[in-house]
C-alpha cells in the first residue's frame, strides 16, 4: 500500500520557531528549497584545539611525526566542507564557490584557533559546511598529535557569522 506524503507543516520548538527538518508527524525530512531564489550566501565558523605549550611548539617547529599538522588539517577541513551532505543526512549537496580554512596558533590558549569561511550562490545556506570544515580540521589536528598528547581538547565550535538568504545577517 502506498504511503501518503506527510503534511509539510513544520514542527515548532518550545520557543515557537519552526523546525524545518521535522514534518507534522515528527518524521525527519529534507527541506524543499526548489522555490527559494539563488542568492550569494556566506558562513563563517570557528573552534579551538587546546593543548600544552610543548605540543604547540612541536606543531610550529614542523617536527610532528605525521608531518605538516596545520597544512594537513587545512586540506581536511576543505575536503570536509565539500562532502558535508554525505556526512549530515538532511543537508543538500551544494556546489561551493569558495572554502577557506585558516588555522592560527594561539599561545594564550595554548593551542590553535581554526576558522572556516564557506561561500555559495544557491537556494540554501552553508552554515553546516562551515561547521563541518572546522570540526574535521580540529579532529585532524588531534589525530596528528595524539601520540604526543592524548589530553588535547576540542572546544567552542560555533557559527560566527552568516550572510544571505531570507533570514539575513547573523553574527554571534
C-alpha positions as CSV (number, residue, x, y, z in Angstrom):
1,X,0.0,0.0,0.0
2,X,1.4,3.4,-1.0
3,X,2.1,5.8,1.9
4,X,0.6,9.2,1.7
5,X,3.1,12.0,1.7
6,X,3.3,13.8,5.1
7,X,2.0,17.3,5.5
8,X,4.6,20.0,5.1
9,X,3.6,21.9,8.2
10,X,6.9,22.2,10.1
11,X,7.0,21.2,13.8
12,X,7.7,24.0,16.3
13,X,10.3,24.2,19.0
14,X,9.4,25.2,22.5
15,X,10.5,28.7,21.6
16,X,7.9,28.7,18.7
17,X,10.5,28.6,15.9
18,X,9.7,26.2,13.0
19,X,11.9,23.1,13.0
20,X,12.2,22.8,9.2
21,X,13.7,19.3,9.1
22,X,10.8,17.7,11.1
23,X,7.4,17.1,9.4
24,X,4.0,17.4,11.0
25,X,4.1,13.8,12.2
26,X,7.6,14.2,13.7
27,X,9.4,12.4,10.9
28,X,12.8,13.7,9.7
29,X,12.7,15.2,6.2
30,X,14.8,17.1,3.8
31,X,13.6,20.7,3.3
32,X,12.3,21.6,-0.2
33,X,14.3,24.6,-1.4
34,X,13.2,24.4,-5.0
35,X,11.1,27.6,-4.8
36,X,13.8,29.6,-3.0
37,X,15.9,32.1,-5.0
38,X,19.6,31.5,-5.5
39,X,21.4,34.2,-3.6
40,X,25.0,34.6,-2.5
41,X,25.4,33.1,0.9
42,X,28.4,33.0,3.3
43,X,29.0,31.3,6.6
44,X,31.9,31.6,9.0
45,X,32.6,29.1,11.9
46,X,35.4,28.6,14.3
47,X,36.7,26.3,17.0
48,X,39.7,25.8,19.2
49,X,42.1,23.0,19.8
50,X,43.6,23.3,23.3
51,X,47.0,21.6,24.0
52,X,50.2,22.1,26.1
53,X,52.7,24.7,25.1
54,X,55.2,21.9,24.2
55,X,52.8,20.3,21.8
56,X,52.0,23.6,20.1
57,X,55.8,24.2,19.8
58,X,56.2,20.8,18.2
59,X,53.5,21.7,15.6
60,X,55.0,25.1,14.9
61,X,58.5,23.7,14.5
62,X,57.4,21.3,11.9
63,X,58.7,18.3,13.8
64,X,55.5,16.3,14.3
65,X,56.0,12.7,13.3
66,X,53.0,12.7,10.9
67,X,54.2,15.8,9.1
68,X,52.7,19.2,8.5
69,X,49.9,19.3,11.0
70,X,48.3,22.6,10.1
71,X,48.6,22.1,6.3
72,X,47.0,18.7,6.6
73,X,44.2,20.0,8.8
74,X,43.5,22.8,6.4
75,X,43.1,20.4,3.5
76,X,41.0,18.1,5.6
77,X,38.7,20.9,6.5
78,X,38.2,22.0,2.9
79,X,37.5,18.4,1.8
80,X,35.0,18.0,4.6
81,X,33.1,21.2,3.6
82,X,32.7,19.7,0.1
83,X,31.4,16.4,1.5
84,X,29.0,17.8,4.2
85,X,25.9,16.4,2.5
86,X,27.4,12.9,2.7
87,X,28.0,13.3,6.5
88,X,24.9,15.2,7.7
89,X,21.9,13.2,6.5
90,X,19.5,16.1,5.6
91,X,21.9,18.6,4.1
92,X,21.6,19.5,0.5
93,X,24.6,18.8,-1.8
94,X,25.9,22.2,-2.8
95,X,28.3,23.5,-5.5
96,X,30.5,25.5,-3.2
97,X,32.2,28.5,-4.8
98,X,34.8,29.1,-2.0
99,X,36.1,27.4,1.1
100,X,38.9,28.7,3.2
101,X,40.2,27.2,6.4
102,X,42.6,29.3,8.4
103,X,44.5,27.9,11.4
104,X,46.4,30.1,13.7
105,X,48.5,29.3,16.7
106,X,47.4,31.0,19.9
107,X,49.9,30.9,22.7
108,X,47.3,32.2,25.2
109,X,45.2,29.0,24.8
110,X,47.7,27.4,24.2
111,X,46.6,25.8,21.0
112,X,45.2,26.6,17.6
113,X,42.2,28.7,16.5
114,X,40.5,27.1,13.5
115,X,38.2,29.3,11.3
116,X,36.4,28.3,8.1
117,X,34.6,30.5,5.6
118,X,32.3,28.9,3.0
119,X,30.5,30.7,0.1
120,X,27.9,29.6,-2.3
121,X,25.3,31.1,-4.7
122,X,22.3,28.9,-4.2
123,X,18.9,28.4,-2.5
124,X,20.2,27.3,0.9
125,X,22.9,28.4,3.3
126,X,26.3,27.0,4.1
127,X,26.4,27.0,7.9
128,X,26.7,23.2,8.1
129,X,29.6,23.3,5.6
130,X,31.5,25.8,7.6
131,X,30.9,24.0,10.9
132,X,31.9,20.7,9.3
133,X,35.1,22.2,7.9
134,X,36.0,23.4,11.4
135,X,35.1,20.2,13.1
136,X,37.1,18.0,10.7
137,X,40.1,20.4,10.8
138,X,40.1,20.2,14.6
139,X,39.8,16.4,14.6
140,X,42.7,16.2,12.1
141,X,44.9,18.3,14.4
142,X,44.0,15.9,17.2
143,X,44.8,12.9,15.1
144,X,48.2,14.1,14.1
145,X,49.3,15.0,17.6
146,X,47.5,12.4,19.8
147,X,50.7,10.2,20.1
148,X,52.4,13.1,21.8
149,X,49.4,14.4,23.9
150,X,46.2,12.5,24.5
151,X,44.6,15.2,26.6
152,X,44.1,17.6,23.7
153,X,40.6,19.3,23.8
154,X,38.5,20.5,21.0
155,X,36.2,23.3,22.2
156,X,33.9,26.1,21.2
157,X,32.9,25.0,17.7
158,X,30.2,27.5,16.7
159,X,28.8,29.7,13.9
160,X,30.4,33.1,13.9
161,X,28.5,34.7,11.0
162,X,26.0,34.0,8.3
163,X,25.1,36.3,5.4
164,X,22.5,35.9,2.7
165,X,19.2,34.2,2.4
166,X,15.7,35.0,3.8
167,X,16.9,35.2,7.4
168,X,19.5,37.8,6.6
169,X,22.7,38.6,8.6
170,X,23.6,36.8,11.7
171,X,26.6,37.5,13.9
172,X,27.5,35.8,17.1
